[in-house]
Amino acid sequence: PRRRGGGGAAAGEQKKPASQLRKIFAVDDDRFNIKVMQRALMRAGFEVTIGEDGKDVIKKCVMNGDRFDMILADENMRELNGTTALVELRKYERANNIEPSPVLITSGNTSVSDMMSYYGCGAEGVIAKPINYQALPSCLHKWFNYREEHGANVFDFEADHETKMAQLQKGLPHISEDMTAVDNEPFTDSVRFGEVELFGKLDSSEYSQDVVEASRIASRRGNEDQ
């Protein structure tokens, strides 16, 4: 079960925390970028663990079984890409009946094919680079609260075909004043919390097989790199 955190605030004295989001695992092979992100998130009160490659995700979250409140993973890294590592993480979670970790891909690549690949590999959204680090903490808190209330939107690439197709057409509920509706290909009914764009419903059924194929390619790549 997800760690919920604890401790009650004295009435009228302590500011209510923005969310129960505390432990973040940030992964990026650019040492300058990851240090800037780490400083910004720590300044906002987060406990931040950093990594420099997708293999760090597998080592910590799969091999060691470490759990984080949220994972921010760069896509293009030197040895193992973020999506390839994410496929292995989702397989591990599913095999062990573990609640899916909240995962966002950080990338400057946000084309239609890129977005389908991120979603097909188990990411719930993307943070486009360059990142506004001043605004990022608030955006992460808002998404975390939304996810806690409404659940994860993680594409299950190991489910049967009918289940996959139903999920791809599900979309997201529009329920919060903090959210902005966006209709960017290949998704409609998507929403944005500032820097965080979440995946919604596929705009057309023609994209469905492309999402499934993206996860297959990343899975094969992961098997080759292990």
C-alpha positions in Angstrom: 0.0 0.0 0.0 1.1 3.6 -0.7 2.8 5.4 2.1 0.4 8.0 3.3 2.5 10.0 5.7 1.3 11.1 9.0 1.3 13.8 11.7 -1.5 16.2 12.4 -1.1 19.9 12.3 -2.0 22.0 15.3 -5.2 23.8 14.6 -4.7 27.2 13.0 -0.9 27.1 13.4 0.7 24.9 10.8 0.0 25.2 7.0 -1.6 22.2 5.5 0.8 20.4 3.2 0.1 20.8 -0.5 -0.1 17.0 -0.8 1.4 13.8 0.7 4.1 13.8 -2.1 7.5 13.6 -0.4 9.9 11.2 -2.0 10.9 11.8 -5.6 13.3 9.8 -7.7 14.6 12.0 -10.6 16.7 10.5 -13.4 18.6 12.3 -16.1 21.9 11.6 -17.7 22.7 15.4 -18.0 24.5 16.1 -14.7 23.8 19.8 -14.9 20.1 19.3 -15.5 19.7 16.7 -12.7 21.5 18.9 -10.2 19.3 21.9 -11.0 16.2 19.7 -10.7 17.4 18.3 -7.4 18.1 21.7 -5.9 14.7 23.1 -7.0 12.8 20.1 -5.6 14.7 20.0 -2.4 14.2 23.7 -1.9 10.4 23.0 -2.1 10.7 20.4 0.7 10.9 17.2 -1.3 13.3 14.3 -0.4 15.1 13.8 -3.7 17.0 10.7 -4.9 18.8 11.1 -8.3 20.0 8.8 -11.0 21.8 9.2 -14.3 20.5 6.3 -16.4 17.5 4.1 -16.9 19.5 1.3 -15.4 19.3 3.2 -12.1 15.5 2.8 -12.2 15.8 -0.9 -12.6 18.5 -1.3 -9.9 16.6 0.7 -7.3 12.9 0.0 -8.1 13.1 -3.5 -9.5 16.2 -5.2 -8.1 16.2 -3.4 -4.7 12.4 -2.9 -4.5 12.8 0.7 -3.4 9.5 2.7 -3.6 9.1 6.4 -4.3 6.1 8.7 -4.2 6.9 9.8 -7.8 9.5 9.1 -10.5 10.6 11.7 -13.1 12.6 9.9 -15.8 14.4 11.5 -18.8 13.7 9.6 -22.0 17.0 9.8 -23.9 19.8 8.5 -21.7 23.2 7.0 -22.6 22.7 3.3 -21.8 19.0 2.7 -21.1 16.2 5.0 -22.1 13.5 6.1 -19.6 10.7 4.2 -21.4 12.6 1.0 -21.6 13.3 1.1 -17.9 9.7 2.0 -17.3 8.5 -1.1 -19.1 10.6 -3.3 -16.8 9.3 -1.4 -13.8 5.6 -1.9 -14.9 6.3 -5.6 -15.5 7.7 -6.0 -12.0 4.9 -4.1 -10.4 2.3 -6.2 -12.2 4.0 -9.5 -11.4 4.2 -8.6 -7.7 0.7 -7.0 -7.4 2.2 -3.6 -6.5 0.4 -0.4 -7.0 1.9 1.4 -10.1 4.3 4.2 -9.2 3.5 7.7 -10.4 5.8 8.2 -13.4 6.3 11.2 -15.7 8.7 11.3 -18.6 10.8 14.5 -19.0 11.8 15.2 -22.5 12.1 17.8 -25.2 10.7 15.3 -27.7 6.8 15.6 -27.8 5.9 14.5 -31.3 2.9 12.2 -31.9 5.1 9.1 -32.0 6.9 10.2 -28.9 3.7 10.7 -26.9 2.3 7.3 -28.0 5.6 5.7 -26.9 5.6 7.3 -23.5 2.0 6.2 -22.8 2.4 2.8 -24.3 5.4 2.1 -22.0 3.5 3.0 -18.8 4.1 6.7 -18.3 1.1 8.8 -17.2 2.2 12.1 -18.6 5.1 14.2 -19.8 7.0 17.3 -18.6 8.3 19.1 -21.7 11.8 20.5 -21.6 12.9 23.2 -20.9 11.3 22.9 -17.5 10.1 25.8 -15.4 11.6 24.6 -12.1 10.0 27.4 -10.2 6.5 26.3 -11.1 7.3 22.5 -11.1 6.7 21.7 -7.4 3.2 23.1 -7.3 2.3 21.3 -10.5 3.6 18.0 -9.1 1.6 18.4 -5.9 -1.6 19.2 -7.9 -1.2 16.1 -10.1 -0.4 13.9 -7.1 -3.6 15.0 -5.4 -5.6 14.4 -8.5 -4.1 10.9 -8.9 -4.7 10.0 -5.3 -8.4 10.8 -5.7 -9.0 9.3 -9.1 -6.4 6.6 -9.5 -3.6 5.9 -11.9 -3.9 6.1 -15.7 -1.3 3.5 -16.6 -1.5 1.6 -19.9 -1.4 -2.1 -19.2 0.5 -3.4 -22.1 0.4 -7.0 -20.8 -3.5 -7.1 -20.6 -5.6 -8.8 -23.2 -6.4 -7.0 -26.4 -10.0 -6.1 -25.5 -8.9 -4.6 -22.2 -6.1 -2.6 -23.9 -8.5 -1.1 -26.4 -11.1 -0.2 -23.8 -8.4 1.6 -21.7 -7.1 3.6 -24.7 -10.5 5.1 -25.2 -11.2 5.8 -21.6 -9.9 9.4 -21.2 -9.7 11.4 -17.9 -12.3 13.1 -15.8 -12.3 16.9 -15.8 -12.9 17.7 -12.2 -10.5 20.4 -10.9 -10.2 24.1 -11.3 -6.4 23.6 -11.3 -6.6 21.6 -14.5 -6.5 22.9 -18.1 -8.1 20.9 -20.9 -5.7 20.3 -23.9 -6.3 18.5 -27.2 -2.9 17.7 -28.6 -2.3 14.8 -30.9 -2.6 11.9 -30.5 -4.8 12.5 -27.4 -8.1 14.2 -26.7 -9.6 14.7 -23.2 -6.1 15.3 -21.9 -5.4 17.7 -19.1 -2.6 19.8 -17.9 -1.4 20.9 -14.5 1.0 23.6 -15.6 4.2 21.8 -16.5 2.6 18.4 -16.2 0.6 17.2 -19.2 -1.4 14.0 -18.7 -2.4 11.5 -21.3 -6.1 11.1 -22.0 -8.1 9.3 -24.6 -6.6 8.5 -28.0 -7.9 10.8 -30.7 -8.4 8.0 -33.2 -8.5 4.2 -33.2 -5.8 4.2 -35.8 -3.3 5.1 -33.0 -4.2 2.1 -30.8 -2.0 -0.4 -32.4 0.8 2.1 -32.6 0.7 2.5 -28.8 0.8 -1.3 -28.3 3.7 -1.6 -30.7 5.6 1.1 -29.0 5.5 -0.9 -25.7 6.6 -4.0 -27.5 9.6 -2.3 -29.1 10.7 -0.9 -25.7 10.2 -4.3 -24.1 12.4 -6.0 -26.7 15.0 -3.3 -26.3 14.9 -3.9 -22.5 15.5 -7.6 -22.9 18.4 -7.0 -25.2 20.0 -4.5 -22.7 19.6 -6.5 -19.5 
